[in-house]
């Protein structure tokens, strides 16, 4: 089953397993805590375990024999399957094209998993789309009269235009570092 909607938790879980190799859910959670993803996502630890079950059910992860635990039952380990590798890259590409800051952030976290030329191209396309949309919002805002009453459309358009433009500028800076870290 192919999931069409980008899901940050799926991308993060697949990406961490890809980075660590075979590991258990607690190691994934610890790694994400070390990466401080709670500062840029709405990730809950329960989401990680649900994602592990779902990704395994979909054949994107392979589960192995439980590793012996210090206390209680052994911990079930997971490894990424070939289908999981394809899904990871699909989700990563989708994240790097997203205007949603959380999705885009998850993509940036794993941008080094793509060939440099592809990463640069995807970031460049996203920058252009962001700039085009910021320009479009500025044009729309120019025809809207300011109003202190709801919905304050001119203010909202300015907020979103600034958000898009600032994100594009940040991506330009990130694109400039791809040579250094690839």
C-alpha positions in Angstrom: 0.0 0.0 0.0 1.5 3.3 -1.1 0.8 6.3 1.2 0.4 9.5 -1.0 0.2 12.0 1.8 3.6 13.1 3.2 3.9 12.0 6.8 6.7 13.5 9.0 6.6 10.6 11.5 7.0 8.0 8.7 9.9 10.0 7.2 11.6 10.4 10.6 11.2 6.8 11.7 12.4 5.4 8.3 15.2 7.9 8.3 16.4 7.0 11.8 16.3 3.3 11.1 18.2 4.0 7.9 20.9 5.9 9.8 21.2 3.5 12.7 20.6 0.2 11.0 18.7 -2.5 12.8 17.3 -0.9 16.0 14.4 -1.0 18.4 11.7 1.6 19.1 13.4 3.0 22.2 16.6 3.7 20.3 14.6 5.5 17.6 12.9 7.7 20.3 16.3 8.4 21.9 17.8 9.4 18.6 15.0 11.7 17.8 15.2 13.2 21.3 18.9 13.8 20.7 18.1 15.5 17.4 15.7 17.7 19.4 12.9 17.1 16.9 10.3 18.2 19.5 11.5 21.7 18.8 10.4 21.6 15.1 7.7 18.9 15.0 4.7 17.8 16.9 6.1 14.3 17.4 4.8 12.2 20.3 6.6 9.1 21.4 3.4 7.1 20.9 3.5 8.1 17.2 6.8 6.4 16.8 5.5 3.0 18.0 2.4 3.3 15.9 4.5 4.2 12.9 6.7 1.1 13.5 3.6 -1.1 13.6 2.1 0.5 10.5 5.4 0.5 8.5 6.0 -3.2 9.4 2.4 -4.0 8.3 3.0 -2.3 5.0 6.3 -4.2 4.4 8.4 -1.1 4.7 10.2 -2.4 7.8 11.3 -5.9 8.7 11.1 -6.9 12.3 13.7 -9.3 13.8 13.9 -11.4 16.9 13.6 -9.4 20.1 16.9 -8.4 21.7 17.2 -9.4 25.3 16.3 -6.5 27.6 17.7 -5.6 31.0 14.2 -5.6 32.5 11.1 -7.1 31.1 10.6 -8.6 27.7 13.1 -8.3 24.9 12.9 -5.3 22.5 11.7 -6.0 19.0 14.2 -4.7 16.4 13.4 -3.2 13.0 15.4 -2.8 9.8 14.3 -0.9 6.6 13.2 -3.1 3.7 13.9 -2.4 0.0 10.3 -1.1 -0.2 11.0 1.1 2.9 14.1 2.5 1.2 11.9 3.5 -1.8 9.3 5.0 0.5 11.9 6.9 2.5 13.2 8.6 -0.7 9.7 9.3 -2.0 8.8 10.9 1.4 12.1 12.8 1.4 11.5 14.3 -2.0 8.0 15.2 -1.1 9.1 16.9 2.1 11.7 18.9 0.2 9.0 20.2 -2.1 6.6 21.1 0.7 5.6 24.6 1.9 4.7 23.2 5.3 7.6 24.2 7.5 7.5 21.0 9.6 7.5 18.7 6.5 10.2 20.8 4.9 12.3 20.6 8.1 12.0 16.8 8.1 13.3 16.9 4.5 16.2 19.1 5.4 17.1 16.8 8.2 17.8 14.0 5.7 18.8 16.1 2.6 22.3 14.5 2.7 20.6 11.1 1.9 20.1 12.3 -1.7 22.8 12.8 -4.3 24.1 16.4 -4.2 22.8 17.2 -7.7 19.3 16.0 -6.9 19.2 17.7 -3.5 20.4 21.0 -5.1 17.8 20.7 -7.8 14.9 20.0 -5.4 15.9 22.8 -3.1 16.2 25.2 -6.1 12.7 24.2 -7.3 11.2 24.8 -3.9 12.9 28.2 -3.6 11.5 29.3 -7.0 8.0 28.0 -6.0 8.2 29.9 -2.7 9.3 33.1 -4.4 6.6 32.8 -7.0 3.9 32.3 -4.4 5.3 35.2 -2.3 5.1 37.4 -5.4 1.5 36.2 -6.1 0.5 37.0 -2.5 2.0 40.5 -2.8 0.0 41.1 -6.0 -3.2 40.0 -4.4 -2.5 42.1 -1.3 -2.0 45.2 -3.4 -5.7 45.0 -4.4 -7.0 44.5 -0.9 -7.8 47.4 1.3 -6.6 47.2 4.9 -9.3 46.6 7.5 -9.3 46.3 11.3 -12.3 43.9 11.0 -12.1 40.1 10.5 -10.6 38.5 8.5 -7.8 41.2 8.1 -7.0 39.7 4.7 -4.3 42.3 3.9 -2.4 41.5 7.1 -2.8 37.7 6.6 -1.5 38.0 3.0 1.5 40.0 4.3 2.2 37.4 7.0 2.2 34.5 4.5 4.1 36.4 1.9 6.8 37.2 4.5 6.8 33.6 5.7 7.3 32.3 2.1 10.0 34.8 1.3 11.9 34.1 4.5 11.7 30.4 4.0 13.1 30.8 0.5 16.0 32.9 1.8 16.8 30.2 4.4 16.7 27.5 1.8 19.2 29.5 -0.3 21.5 29.5 2.6 21.0 25.7 3.1 21.6 25.1 -0.6 24.9 27.0 -0.2 26.0 24.5 2.4 25.3 21.4 0.3 28.9 21.4 -1.1 30.3 21.4 2.4 28.3 18.5 3.7 27.9 16.2 0.8 
